[in-house]
Amino acid sequence: MLHLRLIVPADRTDDVVRTIEKTVGTTHLAVVPGAARSPSGDLVLCDVAREAGDELIGSLRALGVAEAGSIAVENIDLSLSQRAEKATEEAPGESADAVLWEHLRDATHEESTLSVTYVAFLALATMLAACGVMLDNAILIVGAMAVGPEFGPLAGISTALVQRAPRLAGRCLTALLVGFAAAMVLTAGFAWVLDQLGLFERAMVEAARPNTAFIYQPDWISFVVALLAGIAGTLSLTSSKSGALIGVAISVTTVPAAANAAVAFSYRDYGQTWGSTGQLLANLAGIVLAGTVTLLVQKALWATQKHAQKRA
């Protein structure tokens, strides 16, 4: 279940209440006239089944509630109510299959904002991965993958393509390109400093590295893994099962590939630089492609499921 807290201008409260009442899957409607002060208006509260949430939020936006007032949505972890159970049963579809597009756009927008924190996390992850590839240490590689925040912009691009939101796509693409460029430049400088300290050396780059050589040797398996990770990551976002994102993060080699490209470039090993860059691009493309297709399939299946249930 979702809990909606609305601030509604008084002249639109009746329309909002009627919209909530006619939406299948809503319950626990409460109206507190004149309770809101900034902006002024009425406070309207209700609960709605997750599978009916996107339809209701869209209807409320159409009434101008978001512009003239506010729409706040919270997940309800526990609701002990027979009315809530009945609302969930009446709502079309299954909760786990529902996609809250407004929530997805908001989440990906937040995760894909180019900020100092975002670049710092990406740069630190890339530096950790640089230590991993130079030491041929798979544990460090896995740790670096988990730290990297790059899945947010990738999911944002997929969402923007499906929702036809060019501004979101531009924001995500900027965060992705600028973030990786900054992280790779900082990692190249990091490698130079460690080389001066005697902690890195050319022999490390040229060594066989059986545990991490795959990072600069892209193949079709790498692309397949990126596709699978993109599907899993998208499903975890749309179903609110965020724990799966950790598995997604440590299954693709975006950050390690960027790290190896930066280190190899600092030692003028352009063969590894191009190989790592190819691995990076293959992973990025695979995740975006898989995420976009997954969202399109979810959108189509949800529409079909709702139509079939309404006809029944």
Buried (B, 14 or more C-beta within 10 A) or exposed (E): BBBBEBBBBEEBBEBBBEBBEEBBBBBBBEBEEEEBEEEEBBBBBBBBBBBBBBBBBEBBEEBBBBEBBBBEBEEBEEBEBEEBBEBBEBBBBEBEBBBBBBBBBEBBBEBBBBEEEBBBBBBBBBBBBBBBBBBBBEEBBBBBBBBBBBBBBBBBBBBBBBBEBEEBBEBBBBBBEBBBEBBBBBBBEBBBEBBEEEEBEEEBBEBEBEBBBBBBEBEEEBBEBBBBBBBBBBBBBBBBEEEBBEEBBBBBBBBBBBBBBBBBBBBEBEEBBBBBBBBBEBBBBBBBBBBBBBBEEBBEEBEEBBEEBEEE
